[in-house]
Structures are given as structure tokens and as C-alpha cells.
Amino acid sequence: MQAKALGYPDLPIAVVPHPFGMLRRDQIHEVARKCAADIAALLCKGTDAGVITGPAAAQSALVAVSEDHDAINALFRERRWSDGLPVVPPTRERVSRMLRSTARRPEEIIAYLAPGFGAATVERIAVNAVMAGCEPDYLPVLLAAVEAVAAPEFNLQGIQSTTHSASVWLIVSGPVARALGMNAGPNCLGQGNWANATLGRALRLILQNVGRAWPGEMDRATAGQPGKYSFCCAENEAESPWEPLHVERGLSPEQSAVTVVGAEGTTNMNIHSKNADQMLSVFADSMQRPAGNDFRTGGDPWVILSPEHAGVLQAAGLSKADVKQRLWDRSKLRARRMTDLDLEHAQHARRPELGEIFPDTMLPICTSPGKLGIIVAGGPGTHSVYVASFGNTCSVTREVMTGATLPA
């Protein structure tokens, strides 16, 4: 599928069956022998796969359809352009209205998105934004998000094609979140806010329709997760005792930013204690997950602190850096809690970072305390959230270039 998307539909391929975790060693040897023979046969045969057609044109095509809304959605389902939910028809008029919120040219390519490496032009991003129900003012956030997910350190190729449940979580911080009316308070990760819902959905449609990660084809998720429909929130800067995420990452308070995270999902942490030390110990215990990727690879985990919990920590005199350090120290996992095969994986993946790893080695959840992400979000209540990561990924922050900050 990836070769086809790149314009080489008849690439000679030797197929390795997957998964093979349940095979006996002698069966795996047989799979390996057959694969080696297939590769040798392809080498002897030579390449007669035809001409590489090259990437698709940067300009979006027009499709004539019935004006009937049901017929339009039926067409989108048939061509796999939707996420399974009804879409807003991206008419020429709607897309043009969306494009008015940016000075960037419609044909400008923001990024090539893995695994299909389709050209994410401004116009194509706008098309998917319309389909998701976005308002025109949302487009600059999406442009920044697309640029962020394409950063090499984010590892979009891995996140888009893995059997893992990973999805892309959008965190919007700065004045733009307030200007768009995004929800940073009660139920910020749930339903009910138009900007949160449609921004997260639009990015998913872009990843599917431009990146070509269609479920069951190049998106190989075993089960997936609800966050693959939409996973987006704003940071609750008004109730945070610390500097916001975009400032922590080098921008000024007056600027706005979007941060993308390769997220596994959410785990609620309901703690009523007003003792900061006890609270952090229980948070750290909740983060210890022998079955998670973070400990195997040194990942990119996040904690969403409720305003109430953040207030307890701030009252104890703790900075955000202090909280990160204590969580990093206390969440270390004894390596023997992993299965033998997963421990072997960790030994290979983290040897350059940690040296030799033994069953009694205490594995940190990520490579350094600073790699642990923390934001304050949500409403009243004693509920914070742990967001484990895909593991082999780094969150990326990009400035949102609104009309006032667009380059000349």
C-alpha cells in the first residue's frame, strides 16, 4: 500500500506473515526460510515493475456529485474519505471561505504525511477541515498541527502504521485557544465543544486522506481507541499555577501554539488527598505499567493535572520542574515486572541510554524528567489524567500563525 501510494504499485515484494508471536521456533525458522527464498527469487527475476508514476498533483480535484446530502455521504463512505461519521460536503464555496483565514497560498505544501506521503497542501488541509465541521478561524491551528506531526522526531510513520492503539492528541495553548472558544475546563477531553471536537476530527481526516492511513490497510491498529476520532483540548492557563506549555517550550505568553502527542489513551487518577507527597506517590504508582511502551523504549508520557491537584502541589511550594522530577523518580519500574520477551526488547532499545539492563534494574519512564509532559486542564474535582505514549515518539510544539503573526 505504501509503494502504491508513492506511485510504484507493482513493486516486487516478499511478504513476511504477521503476527507470528504464537509460532513455535521451528515454525518461525520455516517462515524465515520461505522469506529468504522469496527475496532470492525476486533478485533473480529482476525488476519489471513498470514506471514510477510519481506523487499526485498538489491541486485538489473537483468531483461532481448530487446535491442530496445522503448521496454525498454515501459517496464519501464508498471512497473511504470519511471517518465513519457524516461529513460536511467540502464545496468550492466552503473551501474558499476556509482559505480566507490564512495568507498562505492554497497550493503551498505544508508537509508530506506518512505513511502514504501525500502532499498536505493548504487547500487539502482546508478541505478536510470543512469535512470535519471546522470554522474558518480554526485553519491556522490545523496548519501548525500538520507541520508538527511531520517533524521527524514525532515518528508519524510509526504512529500511523503501528498495531498499537496510538492516536494524535492536540494540545492548544495561548490566546488562540480562548479566541476560538476551546474547552480547557470541565470535560475538556469529552464531547460538547465544537472547536475541540472538530479540530481533533479534522486532523484525523487529514492523517487518513492525505497520509493515506486507512484502517486495515496502512493503519494496522489491533483495536485502536476512541481518540482516533478526535483527541483535542486546550490548556487551562487561567487556573494553572505555572507557566503554560507554549511558554515552557520557548514562546512568549502572547504567542499561541499547538503541541502534538503520540498518545496511547487516558487513565483517570482520582485522588482526594491534600498531601502533595502522597499525591505524587500515587500518581507515580499509577504510571507504572509493565505492558506500556514507555518503559520499553523511554517514551513521551504526559500527566493532565486538574486545577485542584495543581493547587495542592503549588501550595506545597513545588514548581512544575519539581513535580516532573518527583514523578520521574518515583515512577521507575523494576524490569523484572515485564515479561521475558518485553524485557529483552527494553534491553535492546534502552542499552545506549541505560547500559546493561538486568531484572532488578529500575527503568525510568522516559529518558529524563524534562521529557515528562505536564499541563493543567479540566474543571473542578479530584481527577487528574495519565496519558501514556506510543513510546517511540517525541511531542512537538509549533506556533500557530494567526493573521496577526503570519509572515509577510
N, C-alpha and C positions, 0 to 999 in steps of 0.2 A: 504493500500500500504506500509506503514512503517513497519507493522508487517510482511508482506510478505518479504520485503527486509531484515529484521532481521532474517529470517528463520522460521517464525511462521505463515504460510499462512492461517491457519484456526482458528486464534484467535477469540474467541467469542466476538462480538462487538454489542453494542447498538448504533444505528445511530441517531444523532441529526441533523435534517434538517438545512441547512444553504444556503442562509442567511434568517433571519427572521425579519429583520428590518421593513418590511412592514406589519407585522401581528399585529392584534389588541391584546390587553392584554388577552382577553378571549381565543383567538387562541393560544397565547403563553402558557397559562395555559394548554391547551389541548396537545400541544407538550410536555410539561414537564411531564404531567400525563402518556402519552404513553411511554416516555423515561424511567420513573421510573418503569413502568410495564415491559418494555423490560429488564431492568437491573435485576429486581427481578426474571424474568423467566430464565435468564442466570445463576443466582446464584443457583436457584433450580435445574436447569438441570445439573450443574457441568461442568467440563472441559473435553472434549473428542476431543481436537483439534489436536491430533497426537503428533509426536515427533518434537522438535525443531531441525531444520537441521543445525543451526549454520551459521556463516559468510562464505562467499565464499572464495575460496582459494586465497592466496596472489599473486600467479603467474598468469599472463595473459595467456589466451588460444590462440592457433593458429587456424585460420579459413581458410580453403582452398576456394579460390574464383577464378573466371575468371580473366584474365589479362586485360579485357576490362574495361576502366575507367568508362564508363556509367553504366556497370553492377555492378561495385563495389559501386558506389554512390547509385544505386537503392537498393542494399542490406543494405547499411547504413541507407537509409531513411526508409526501411521496418522495421529494428530493432531499429529505433529511436536513432541511435548513432550519428547523425549529428544535427546541429542546424538549418537545413533548407537550408544551403548553401553547395556547393560542398566541399568535403574534399580531403586531400592528403592521399592516401592509406598508412596506417601505416605498411609497410612491415617489416620483421625481420631486413633487412639491414638498413632501415631508422631509426628504433628504436635503433638499436645498435649504429649507428652514433650519435644519440642524447645523448645516455647514456655516451658517451666518454667525455662529458663536465662536468661530476661530478665524484668524487671519492666514492660517496655513492653507496652502493650495490643496484642492481635492486629490490630485494625483501624487502628492508627496508621500513617500513610503516611510512610515514611522519605524517599521521593523519587519523582518521575515520571521514568521512564527512557526516553531517546531510543533509536531514532527513533520508536517507537510511542507513547511517553509513557504506558505503562501505570503504574498506581499500585503501587509496590513497598511493600506493607504488610508489617508484621512477620510476619503469617501467611503471606503468599505467599513471603517470603524463607525462612521455615521449611519450607514445602512443598518448595521446590527444594533446600534443604539436606538434607532427608530423601532425596529422589530421588538426590542425589549420593553418599549414604552417610555424611554428616557425623554426628558425635556431638553430642549436645545442647550440650555446652560450647563448640562451635565457633560457635554462633549469634552471640554478640556481635561476633566478628571480621567476620562477614558483614554485620551491620548497619552497622558502621563503613565497610566497603568499599563498600557500596551508597551510603551518604551521600557518600563520596569521589568515586566515579565520576560522580555527578550534579553535582558542582561545575562551574560554567561554564568555568573555566579548563582543565579536563580535556578538554573538547570531545568528549563521548561521542557526540554526533550524528555528528561526522566519523569517529570511530574505528569506530562500529558500521556505517556505511553506505558506507565507502570501498572502492575496488578494491584498496587497499594491503593488505598482509598483517598489519596491526596487530592485536595482542591485548592484553588487560589482564593485566599482571603484578602480583601481590600480594607485597609485602614486609612481613612481620610482625616487629616488634621489641618488646622489653620483656619483662617477666615472663610475659605470657600465652603467648608462643611456647614457653617452657620448660614452662609448666604443661600445655600441650596436647601436648607431646612432638613438636613440629615439628622437622624436619630442617634444621639450619643448616650441617651438615658435609659429609662425603663424599656426592656425588651429590645435593646439595640441590635441584637443578633436575630431577632424574630421578625414576624410579619408586621405590616401596618404602616410602614413608612415608604412612600413612593420612591424617594431618591435612593435609599439603601437597597430596596428590592430591585429596582430596575438597573442600577449601576452594576450590582453583582451579576445580575442576569445577562446584561449586555456583554460583560467581559467573557462570561461562559460561552455566549453565542459566537463571539469573535474567536475564541480559542478553538471552537468546533468548526466554524465555517471558513475561517481563514487559516487557522493552524491545522485543520482537517483531522482533528482528533475525534472521530465519530465513535460512539460506544460500540464495542465488539469488534472494531477494526483496529485503528491505531490507538484508541483509548482502550487499554486492556484491563481496566479495573475489575478485580474479582467481584466486589459487591458495590463499590462506590460509596457515596454518602449524600445526604440531603443538601450539603453545602455545595454540591456540584450544580445545583440550580441557581443559587445565589448565596454569596457569603461576603457580606459587606457591612461595615459600621463606621461611625465617626468616633473620634476620641473625645471623652468628656473632659475637656480642658478646664471648664468652669469649676468643676469640683475636684480637680486634681491638685494635690499639694506640691507637685513637682513640675519641672519644665515639660512641655509637650514633646511628643515623639519627633516632630519635624525639627524642633529646636535642638533636641538631643543629637540629631543627625546633621547638624551644621547649618540649618536655615534660620532665618530671622523669624521672630514671632509674627511679623506682618506677612510673611510668605505662607503659601499653602502647599501641601504635599499629599501624595498617595504612597502608601507602603504596601507591597505585595508580599504575602507569606505563603509558602507551600505547606498548607495546614492539613493535618490528619482529621481533626474534628474537635469537639468540645467535651470537656469533663467538668461538671459543676462541682464546686468546692464550698459546701455550706458549713461555715464555722462561726459560732456565736461568741467565742472568747474575745475579751478585750485586752488580753495579754499578748503583746506583739511577738514575744519569743515563742509562746505556744502556737500562735497562729502560723508563724513561718515554719515551725517544725511539722505541723500537719500538712501545710501546703507541700512541703518537700517530700513527705511520705506519699502524698497523692501523685506526685510527679514520677515516682519510681515505678517504671513499667518495663519488666523484663521482655515483654513482647513488642515494645516500641522500637522504631528505627533510631531514635535519638541516641540511645546508649550504644547501639551497634556502630554508628558512623560518626558520632559527635555532631548533633543536629542543630536545629534552629527553633527551640521551644519558646512558647510565649505564655505569659500569665496576664489575664484581664482582671485587674483588681476593681472590686466595687468601691464606690466612694466611701462607704462606711469602713471597709477594711483598710483602704488607703489612709483614712483619717486616724485609725488606730496606730498604724505604722509611723505616720508623721508625728503623732503625739509622743511617741517613744523616741523621737529625735533621729529617726532613720531617713536617710536620703534614698533616692532611687538606686544609686550605686550600692548603698549598704544592703538594700533588700536583695539586689541581684547577687551580691557576694554571699549572703547568708543562705539563699535558696540554692545557689550553686554548690556550696559546701555541704549542705545537709541532704541534698537530693542524690548524692552519689550512690550508685548501685553496686553491690557486691557481685562480681562477674559470675560466680557460681549459680546465681539465680536464673541465669539463662540456660537454655538447652545446650547440649554439647555442640550442635551444629551452629547455633547462633553465636555462641562464644567463639567458635573458630572464625566466624565472619568478623566479629569485633576484633579479634587478634590480628587479622589481616588488614582491616580497614583503619585501625587506630594505632598500629605499631609505630608509624612515623611520628605521631603525636605523643604517645604514652610510653613507648618502648615495649618490652615484653609484657604481656598480659597473662596473669595466672588466675586460677579460680578465686583466690582471695583478694585480687586487685579491686580497688574501689573505682568504678568507672564514673567520671563526671558526665552530666547530661549533654554538655556541649563543650567546646574547646576552651572557653574562658567565661568568667562571669559576665563580661560585657556582651557576649553573644546571646545571653538570655534576654528576650524581649519582654518589656512590661509597659502596659498602658492602663490608664484608669478609664473605665466605661461602665455604663449601666446605671440603674436607678437605686432607690432605697432598698436596703435588705442586706443580709449577711451572706450573699452569694458571689463568689469570685469564680473565674473560669480558667482552667488549664487547657491550653491548645498545643498538643503535641505536633511535631512537624513530620514531613516526609523523610527527614534525616539528611539526605544528600542535597541540601539546598541552603541558600542564604537569602534572607529577606532583603529587599531592595526598595529604596525610597527615591522618588523623583518629584521634583517641583511641579505643581500644577500651574501651567502658564495661562492665566486668565487674560481677559482683554487688556487689563492694566499692566501685565507683565510680559506680554508677547514681544519677542524680538522684532526689531524693525525689518 
